[in-house]
Amino acid sequence: MPPTEQPRAGLDIAGLETVYGTLATAIDRAGPEHAERFLVKLALLQAHDLGDAARFERQEQVALSDL
């Protein structure tokens, strides 16, 4: 870990399940015609909150693997 990066606590399984349910509901609410735009907006909001473009890019690569 680089000296300037602070360790971050991750979500436990229950937290991940909550996020999964919330995300699934939001995608349903957006509907098929807006789901992609919603996901892009959410990713940009999360990247802004993360505050680290390189870390976001690493997470992006993990998400792309084994689709």
VOVEXKOL-378069 format. One record per residue (C-alpha): residue number from 0; residue in three letters; x, y, z. Coordinates in Angstrom, 2 decimals, decimal comma, always signed. Layout:
<recs>
<rec><num>NUM</num><residuo>ALA</residuo><X>X</X><Y>Y</Y><Z>Z</Z></rec>
...
</recs>
This chain:
<recs>
<rec><num>0</num><residuo>MET</residuo><X>+0,00</X><Y>+0,00</Y><Z>+0,00</Z></rec>
<rec><num>1</num><residuo>PRO</residuo><X>+1,47</X><Y>+3,40</Y><Z>-0,96</Z></rec>
<rec><num>2</num><residuo>PRO</residuo><X>+2,27</X><Y>+5,58</Y><Z>+2,07</Z></rec>
<rec><num>3</num><residuo>THR</residuo><X>-0,46</X><Y>+8,12</Y><Z>+1,23</Z></rec>
<rec><num>4</num><residuo>GLU</residuo><X>-3,24</X><Y>+5,55</Y><Z>+0,84</Z></rec>
<rec><num>5</num><residuo>GLN</residuo><X>-5,27</X><Y>+4,92</Y><Z>+3,96</Z></rec>
<rec><num>6</num><residuo>PRO</residuo><X>-6,68</X><Y>+1,43</Y><Z>+4,58</Z></rec>
<rec><num>7</num><residuo>ARG</residuo><X>-10,40</X><Y>+1,24</Y><Z>+4,00</Z></rec>
<rec><num>8</num><residuo>ALA</residuo><X>-12,87</X><Y>-1,06</Y><Z>+5,63</Z></rec>
<rec><num>9</num><residuo>GLY</residuo><X>-14,83</X><Y>-3,21</Y><Z>+3,19</Z></rec>
<rec><num>10</num><residuo>LEU</residuo><X>-18,38</X><Y>-4,39</Y><Z>+3,45</Z></rec>
<rec><num>11</num><residuo>ASP</residuo><X>-19,18</X><Y>-7,68</Y><Z>+5,10</Z></rec>
<rec><num>12</num><residuo>ILE</residuo><X>-21,42</X><Y>-10,23</Y><Z>+3,34</Z></rec>
<rec><num>13</num><residuo>ALA</residuo><X>-24,60</X><Y>-8,74</Y><Z>+4,82</Z></rec>
<rec><num>14</num><residuo>GLY</residuo><X>-23,58</X><Y>-5,28</Y><Z>+3,61</Z></rec>
<rec><num>15</num><residuo>LEU</residuo><X>-22,81</X><Y>-6,60</Y><Z>+0,13</Z></rec>
<rec><num>16</num><residuo>GLU</residuo><X>-26,21</X><Y>-8,32</Y><Z>+0,03</Z></rec>
<rec><num>17</num><residuo>THR</residuo><X>-27,89</X><Y>-5,05</Y><Z>+1,02</Z></rec>
<rec><num>18</num><residuo>VAL</residuo><X>-26,05</X><Y>-3,14</Y><Z>-1,70</Z></rec>
<rec><num>19</num><residuo>TYR</residuo><X>-26,89</X><Y>-5,85</Y><Z>-4,25</Z></rec>
<rec><num>20</num><residuo>GLY</residuo><X>-30,59</X><Y>-5,62</Y><Z>-3,40</Z></rec>
<rec><num>21</num><residuo>THR</residuo><X>-30,56</X><Y>-1,82</Y><Z>-3,49</Z></rec>
<rec><num>22</num><residuo>LEU</residuo><X>-28,76</X><Y>-1,84</Y><Z>-6,85</Z></rec>
<rec><num>23</num><residuo>ALA</residuo><X>-31,13</X><Y>-4,42</Y><Z>-8,36</Z></rec>
<rec><num>24</num><residuo>THR</residuo><X>-34,13</X><Y>-2,37</Y><Z>-7,26</Z></rec>
<rec><num>25</num><residuo>ALA</residuo><X>-32,64</X><Y>+0,83</Y><Z>-8,66</Z></rec>
<rec><num>26</num><residuo>ILE</residuo><X>-31,89</X><Y>-0,84</Y><Z>-12,02</Z></rec>
<rec><num>27</num><residuo>ASP</residuo><X>-35,50</X><Y>-2,06</Y><Z>-12,16</Z></rec>
<rec><num>28</num><residuo>ARG</residuo><X>-36,72</X><Y>+1,45</Y><Z>-11,33</Z></rec>
<rec><num>29</num><residuo>ALA</residuo><X>-34,55</X><Y>+2,96</Y><Z>-14,08</Z></rec>
<rec><num>30</num><residuo>GLY</residuo><X>-36,03</X><Y>+0,50</Y><Z>-16,59</Z></rec>
<rec><num>31</num><residuo>PRO</residuo><X>-34,30</X><Y>-1,06</Y><Z>-19,58</Z></rec>
<rec><num>32</num><residuo>GLU</residuo><X>-34,18</X><Y>+2,23</Y><Z>-21,49</Z></rec>
<rec><num>33</num><residuo>HIS</residuo><X>-32,26</X><Y>+4,03</Y><Z>-18,73</Z></rec>
<rec><num>34</num><residuo>ALA</residuo><X>-30,38</X><Y>+1,24</Y><Z>-16,89</Z></rec>
<rec><num>35</num><residuo>GLU</residuo><X>-27,08</X><Y>+1,81</Y><Z>-18,71</Z></rec>
<rec><num>36</num><residuo>ARG</residuo><X>-27,15</X><Y>+5,58</Y><Z>-18,11</Z></rec>
<rec><num>37</num><residuo>PHE</residuo><X>-28,04</X><Y>+5,00</Y><Z>-14,45</Z></rec>
<rec><num>38</num><residuo>LEU</residuo><X>-25,08</X><Y>+2,62</Y><Z>-14,00</Z></rec>
<rec><num>39</num><residuo>VAL</residuo><X>-22,69</X><Y>+5,10</Y><Z>-15,63</Z></rec>
<rec><num>40</num><residuo>LYS</residuo><X>-23,94</X><Y>+7,92</Y><Z>-13,40</Z></rec>
<rec><num>41</num><residuo>LEU</residuo><X>-23,62</X><Y>+5,70</Y><Z>-10,33</Z></rec>
<rec><num>42</num><residuo>ALA</residuo><X>-20,08</X><Y>+4,67</Y><Z>-11,31</Z></rec>
<rec><num>43</num><residuo>LEU</residuo><X>-19,07</X><Y>+8,31</Y><Z>-11,76</Z></rec>
<rec><num>44</num><residuo>LEU</residuo><X>-20,56</X><Y>+9,27</Y><Z>-8,40</Z></rec>
<rec><num>45</num><residuo>GLN</residuo><X>-18,72</X><Y>+6,38</Y><Z>-6,76</Z></rec>
<rec><num>46</num><residuo>ALA</residuo><X>-15,45</X><Y>+7,30</Y><Z>-8,50</Z></rec>
<rec><num>47</num><residuo>HIS</residuo><X>-15,81</X><Y>+10,88</Y><Z>-7,28</Z></rec>
<rec><num>48</num><residuo>ASP</residuo><X>-16,45</X><Y>+9,64</Y><Z>-3,75</Z></rec>
<rec><num>49</num><residuo>LEU</residuo><X>-13,49</X><Y>+7,24</Y><Z>-3,97</Z></rec>
<rec><num>50</num><residuo>GLY</residuo><X>-11,25</X><Y>+10,13</Y><Z>-5,00</Z></rec>
<rec><num>51</num><residuo>ASP</residuo><X>-8,62</X><Y>+7,93</Y><Z>-6,64</Z></rec>
<rec><num>52</num><residuo>ALA</residuo><X>-8,71</X><Y>+7,44</Y><Z>-10,42</Z></rec>
<rec><num>53</num><residuo>ALA</residuo><X>-6,03</X><Y>+4,72</Y><Z>-10,39</Z></rec>
<rec><num>54</num><residuo>ARG</residuo><X>-7,89</X><Y>+2,73</Y><Z>-7,75</Z></rec>
<rec><num>55</num><residuo>PHE</residuo><X>-11,12</X><Y>+3,09</Y><Z>-9,75</Z></rec>
<rec><num>56</num><residuo>GLU</residuo><X>-9,33</X><Y>+1,78</Y><Z>-12,85</Z></rec>
<rec><num>57</num><residuo>ARG</residuo><X>-8,07</X><Y>-1,25</Y><Z>-10,89</Z></rec>
<rec><num>58</num><residuo>GLN</residuo><X>-11,59</X><Y>-1,96</Y><Z>-9,68</Z></rec>
<rec><num>59</num><residuo>GLU</residuo><X>-12,87</X><Y>-1,57</Y><Z>-13,24</Z></rec>
<rec><num>60</num><residuo>GLN</residuo><X>-10,43</X><Y>-4,24</Y><Z>-14,44</Z></rec>
<rec><num>61</num><residuo>VAL</residuo><X>-11,57</X><Y>-6,63</Y><Z>-11,71</Z></rec>
<rec><num>62</num><residuo>ALA</residuo><X>-15,20</X><Y>-6,04</Y><Z>-12,64</Z></rec>
<rec><num>63</num><residuo>LEU</residuo><X>-14,46</X><Y>-6,71</Y><Z>-16,33</Z></rec>
<rec><num>64</num><residuo>SER</residuo><X>-12,75</X><Y>-10,01</Y><Z>-15,65</Z></rec>
<rec><num>65</num><residuo>ASP</residuo><X>-14,79</X><Y>-13,15</Y><Z>-16,23</Z></rec>
<rec><num>66</num><residuo>LEU</residuo><X>-17,96</X><Y>-11,42</Y><Z>-17,47</Z></rec>
</recs>
